[in-house]
Each structure stands twice: as structure tokens, then as C-alpha cells.
Amino acid sequence: MLSDKSARSRLFFTDRRVVFLLASLCCLLWGSAYPAIKNGYALLQIEAGDIPSQLVFAGWRFLLAGAVLVAFAAASRKNVLGFDRRTLGQMTLLGLTQTSLQYLFFYLGLAHTTGVKSSIMNATGTFFSVLLAHFIYHNDRLSYPKVLGCVVGFVGVMVVNVGRGPLQFDLTLQGEGSVVMAALVLSAASIYGKKLSQRIDSVVLTGYQLAIGGAALLLVGLALGGTLRGPGLGAVLLLGYLVLLSAAAFSLWTTLLKYNRVSMVAVFNFMIPIFGTLLSGLFLDERFLEWKNALALLLVCAGIWLVTREEAPAAQPALGARSP
């Protein structure tokens, strides 16, 4: 039997209004990371092709975010120590995949293809999540509204990128292939994290996976000669924002995945490029007040509605990592 606290948490985090608000907040935070990271590169004098230094920057961001979450969990009197070797190994695997490997693939792809194609290719992660959930969870099967919602949302992502440059279809393994691999790794790791979150506190799990993944990125970046130059007050404050952004967004997202079907949460990923475009326009002086952005937002919202409209609160099961 669930405790009263667990029952209240499940009831709260399965409310569709709460899911919409929190998932949208996560995507807003992740969308804000694009202009924040670009400004961070400028403040730290990191060139576009300097992958090792980018990994060092990312490593510090995720390592510190993980440390903040673990410290917060400890202050909240949650169990942050005393895990057995199996649990530690599982959290390490999650960190090395969801943070380290995914980030490595993503930056390799960005270095070998355009930003337009990267954002479109990265949106394939939503499809991967919905498809993988269909084969892993018997209560998260594909349906016509889910498929249609994913397609509509993906069209919205493509619309927001119209007119930014020639959309070529010559694909390379290092470029577009790496971005797609990053999306696949993130989708699979998120589902694995959902399984672990059934028996490990979401905040603790997120803290450890971010810290472990960030430490791995930092070590790889330093080993390849990466460095951060001129970390002034502005860069420190911006890094602090990214740390808090990661800590809040990842812990909320893990909690939503714990209590809801993967397909219901994953479709909100389509909002990240929308928020990224709008916030980049605000903070990087890029154009964003265009008809295509309004149309893209409309399509993305329509896709989210199609995927989530089946999820009536009364139909929510006692979620666990159950096989078909």
C-alpha cells in the first residue's frame, strides 16, 4: 500500500494541468539554455570548434548541478548514502548515458552540421521515446492520436526553422547521424531512469546521474586539452544560472516520468526549440516576431493536446517499470 505522502504525490504529479505546467516549465528552462550557453562561450572565450573546452564547460555545469541536488536532498533528510553496489552501478550507468554519452554525441553532431538541421534531427528524440515506450510498457501503447500528435509536433519544429538557410538532405554519420544518436541515447536513458525512479528518490537519482555524468564530461574535456579562460563575474553568474536550471529541470522531468506515461511527457520536448527560438531572439538579438513562430507554437500545442488528451486522471495506473 502506498503511504499517504506517496498517494498525494502521485495524485498531484498525474494531474494533467500540473503535467502541462511543469513540463512546459522544464522546456522553457532548457530553451533558455541555448542563449545562455552561447553567451557563456563568449564570456569564456570558447570558440565554436573547441569541443574539449565546451565539454569542460558542460562538465562543470552538470557536476555542480548534481552536487546542488544531492545537498538539497541531504538537507531534506532523504537518503543520499548507503546505496548498495548494484544501485550505485545503475546510477553510474544512467549518468554516463543520459548526461555524458548523449552530450558527447550532441556536440560531435553540432560540429559537423548546421544548427537548423541539428534542431530538427534532435526532435526525433520524442519519436524514439514514444516508440520505445510502446515496446517496454504495456500501458503505453501507440495509438492514432499519439502518432498524429508526434507528427504534428514535429512539423511545428520544422516550421520554426523555415527560412534560416538551405535545408539540405545530404546526411553524414558524424553530423546528422551523431545528433540522432544523441536523441536516441537520451530517450533510452530517460526510460531507464523512469525504471530506477520507482525505487530511488527522483531528486537523489537526478543529482547522482548529473554529478557522475558531469564529472565524466569534465575529465574527458580536460584530457583533450579543454580549458576555461577568463572566468569573470559575468561568466560565474551565468554558470550559476545554468547549474540551477539543470538541477530544477532535470529533477522535475524525472519526477514527471516517474508518475506518468513516457509518451505523455516526452511530447513536450517539441516545445524546447520553440522556447529556444523566442529566447534567442530576446537575448541574442535574433529575429523572432514572425508568422512562422506563431504557427509553429500552434502546431506544437496541437501535437501535445493530441498525445495527452487520452490521459484521463482516472485511467492513470500505479506505474512501475512493467514489461508487456
Residue pairs with C-beta under 8 A, 6 or more apart in sequence:
2 10
2 318
9 259
10 259
10 316
10 318
12 18
13 19
13 22
13 255
13 256
13 258
13 259
13 260
14 259
14 260
14 313
14 316
15 313
16 308
16 311
16 313
19 256
19 260
19 264
19 265
19 308
20 304
20 308
22 252
22 256
23 253
23 256
23 265
23 268
23 271
24 268
24 271
25 249
25 252
26 248
26 249
26 252
26 253
26 256
26 268
27 268
27 269
27 271
27 272
27 275
28 271
28 275
29 245
29 248
29 249
30 245
30 249
30 272
30 275
30 276
31 271
31 272
31 273
31 274
31 275
31 276
31 277
31 278
31 279
32 245
32 275
32 276
32 279
33 242
33 245
33 276
34 276
34 279
34 280
35 276
35 279
35 280
35 282
35 283
35 284
36 238
36 241
36 242
36 245
36 283
37 57
37 242
38 280
38 284
39 238
39 283
39 284
40 46
40 57
40 235
40 238
40 239
40 242
41 47
41 48
41 54
41 57
43 230
43 231
43 232
43 234
43 235
43 238
44 53
44 57
44 228
44 229
44 230
44 231
44 235
45 229
45 230
46 53
46 54
46 57
46 228
46 229
47 53
49 111
50 226
51 107
51 108
51 111
51 224
51 226
52 220
52 221
52 222
52 224
52 225
52 226
52 227
53 221
53 226
53 227
53 228
54 107
54 221
54 226
55 103
55 104
55 107
55 217
55 218
55 220
55 221
55 224
55 226
56 217
56 218
56 221
56 222
56 226
56 227
56 228
57 221
57 228
57 239
58 103
58 107
58 214
58 217
58 221
59 214
59 215
59 216
59 217
59 218
59 219
59 220
59 221
60 214
60 218
60 228
60 239
61 214
61 239
61 242
61 243
61 246
62 99
62 103
62 210
62 211
62 213
62 214
62 217
62 246
63 210
63 211
63 214
63 215
63 217
63 218
64 214
64 239
64 243
65 210
65 211
65 214
65 242
65 243
65 244
65 245
65 246
65 247
65 250
66 206
66 207
66 208
66 209
66 210
66 211
66 212
66 213
66 214
66 247
67 207
67 211
68 207
68 243
68 244
68 247
69 203
69 204
69 206
69 207
69 210
69 247
69 251
70 80
70 204
70 207
70 208
70 211
72 203
72 207
72 247
73 80
73 201
73 203
73 204
73 207
74 80
76 203
78 201
78 203
78 204
79 201
79 204
80 204
80 207
83 91
87 200
90 196
91 196
91 200
91 205
91 208
91 209
91 212
92 212
93 192
94 189
94 192
94 193
94 196
94 205
94 209
94 212
95 208
95 209
95 210
95 211
95 212
95 213
95 214
95 216
96 212
96 213
96 216
97 185
97 188
97 189
97 192
98 185
98 186
98 189
98 190
98 192
98 193
98 209
98 213
99 209
99 210
99 212
99 213
99 214
99 216
99 217
100 212
100 213
100 216
100 217
100 220
101 185
101 189
102 182
102 185
102 186
102 189
103 182
103 213
103 217
104 217
104 220
105 178
105 179
105 181
105 182
105 185
106 122
106 178
106 179
106 182
108 174
108 178
109 118
109 121
109 174
109 175
109 176
109 177
109 178
109 179
109 180
109 181
109 182
110 118
110 179
111 174
112 172
112 174
112 175
112 178
113 121
113 172
113 175
113 176
113 179
114 165
115 164
116 161
116 164
116 165
116 167
117 167
117 168
117 175
117 176
117 179
118 176
118 179
119 157
119 161
119 273
119 276
120 157
120 158
120 161
121 176
121 179
121 180
121 183
122 179
122 182
122 183
122 273
123 153
123 154
123 157
123 183
123 269
123 270
123 273
124 154
124 180
124 183
124 184
125 182
125 183
125 184
125 186
125 187
125 266
125 269
126 150
126 153
126 154
126 266
126 267
126 269
126 270
127 150
127 154
128 183
128 184
128 187
128 188
129 187
129 190
129 191
129 262
129 263
129 266
129 269
130 142
130 146
130 147
130 150
130 262
130 263
130 266
130 267
130 307
131 142
132 187
132 188
132 191
132 262
133 140
133 191
133 261
133 262
133 263
133 266
134 140
134 141
134 142
134 263
135 324
136 191
136 321
136 323
136 324
137 261
137 262
137 321
137 322
137 324
138 322
138 323
138 324
139 261
139 317
139 319
139 322
140 261
140 262
140 263
143 310
145 306
145 307
145 309
145 310
146 263
146 306
146 307
146 310
148 306
149 267
149 302
149 303
149 304
149 305
149 306
149 307
149 308
150 267
150 303
150 307
151 303
152 299
152 300
152 302
152 303
152 306
153 267
153 270
153 299
153 300
153 302
153 303
153 304
153 307
154 270
154 303
155 299
156 270
156 274
156 295
156 296
156 297
156 298
156 299
156 300
156 302
156 303
157 270
157 273
157 274
157 296
157 300
159 292
159 295
159 296
159 299
160 273
160 274
160 277
160 292
160 293
160 296
161 167
161 273
162 292
163 292
171 177
187 266
190 253
190 257
190 262
190 266
191 262
193 205
193 209
193 254
193 257
194 254
194 257
194 258
194 262
194 321
195 321
196 205
197 205
197 254
197 255
197 257
197 258
198 258
198 319
198 320
198 321
202 251
202 254
202 255
202 258
203 251
203 255
205 254
206 247
206 250
206 251
206 254
207 247
207 251
210 246
210 247
210 250
228 235
231 239
253 265
256 265
257 265
258 319
259 316
259 319
260 311
260 316
260 319
261 311
261 319
263 307
264 307
264 308
264 311
267 303
267 304
267 307
267 308
268 304
270 300
270 303
270 304
271 300
271 304
274 293
274 296
274 297
274 300
277 288
277 293
277 296
278 288
278 293
280 286
280 288
281 287
281 288
281 289
282 288
